[in-house]
């Protein structure tokens, strides 16, 4: 399972219905279309029912679960861009799951690798997004962003530290 702990966007909340509408809009964005097309080319096409809006107990934005699809936490979404970002990030996990031989989400190193890829390729660690989170350091923001995703992997807190 590749849930996205990280910082759940804002403190706002959408209903499941509102989030479903936002997911449908997200599926038309260039980034999401590109990712879905490449999943299709890789033999791992995803239909619209692959994406689900749900209410989440944990403070997470969403997650990818092998065999179930992508869940977007409606109660942690504020704006359309939040939904777009979650879907792009989770589609990268879906791609990794499709393409990586022997990927084991329970293996902290495997999961961390996918988090780094998803953080960078989805734009989660882009300088603009970091500024919006209040992180204004000019250098090193990508490393800090990647580390924050990795540190949030459930059960991997100690095994991913240097020397562990």
Secondary structure by P-SEA (a helix, b strand, c coil): cccccccccccccccaaaaaaaaaaaaacaaaaaaaaaaaaaccccccccbbbbbbcccccccccccccbbbcccccccaaaaaaaaaaaaaaaaaaacccccccccaaaaaaaaaaaaaaaccccaaaaaaaccccccaaaaaaaaaaaaacccccccccccc
